[in-house]
Amino acid sequence: MVVTNGSEGSVLYEKGEPWKATKVGAVKLDTVIDSTGAGDGFVAGLAYCIYKGHENPVNCVRFASAVGAIVCQKKGGYLEEGAEVHGETEIEVHGETEIELEVISRK
């Protein structure tokens, strides 16, 4: 289960005895143009990551946060028609795995 808190990030709860709570920071943006649809982008990113079979739930939440952030950089809550979000590249920063995203616009 994931509880989102906007710019404060989110908390991932993993089932166990007791439940494990992991705080995952939000992607920091210099400028937010429109936050409409950011939550939908987050859910889509999370679903995509799980569908692709990624086993690390914290990385899936990071990926979802990045997709939500990308949505905030466009007016209207959506990416332009034909845009693709790629997020398969992983880099290690300060001992944590970060996922790079890039938006490719195909018109």
Rosetta blueprint (number, residue, H / E / L):
1 M L
2 V E
3 V E
4 T E
5 N L
6 G H
7 S H
8 E H
9 G L
10 S E
11 V E
12 L E
13 Y E
14 E E
15 K L
16 G L
17 E L
18 P L
19 W L
20 K E
21 A E
22 T E
23 K E
24 V E
25 G L
26 A L
27 V L
28 K L
29 L L
30 D L
31 T L
32 V L
33 I L
34 D L
35 S L
36 T L
37 G L
38 A H
39 G H
40 D H
41 G H
42 F H
43 V H
44 A H
45 G H
46 L H
47 A H
48 Y H
49 C H
50 I H
51 Y H
52 K L
53 G L
54 H L
55 E L
56 N L
57 P H
58 V H
59 N H
60 C H
61 V H
62 R H
63 F H
64 A H
65 S H
66 A H
67 V H
68 G H
69 A H
70 I H
71 V H
72 C L
73 Q L
74 K L
75 K L
76 G L
77 G L
78 Y L
79 L L
80 E L
81 E L
82 G L
83 A L
84 E E
85 V E
86 H E
87 G E
88 E E
89 T E
90 E E
91 I E
92 E E
93 V E
94 H L
95 G L
96 E E
97 T E
98 E E
99 I E
100 E E
101 L E
102 E E
103 V E
104 I E
105 S L
106 R L
107 K L
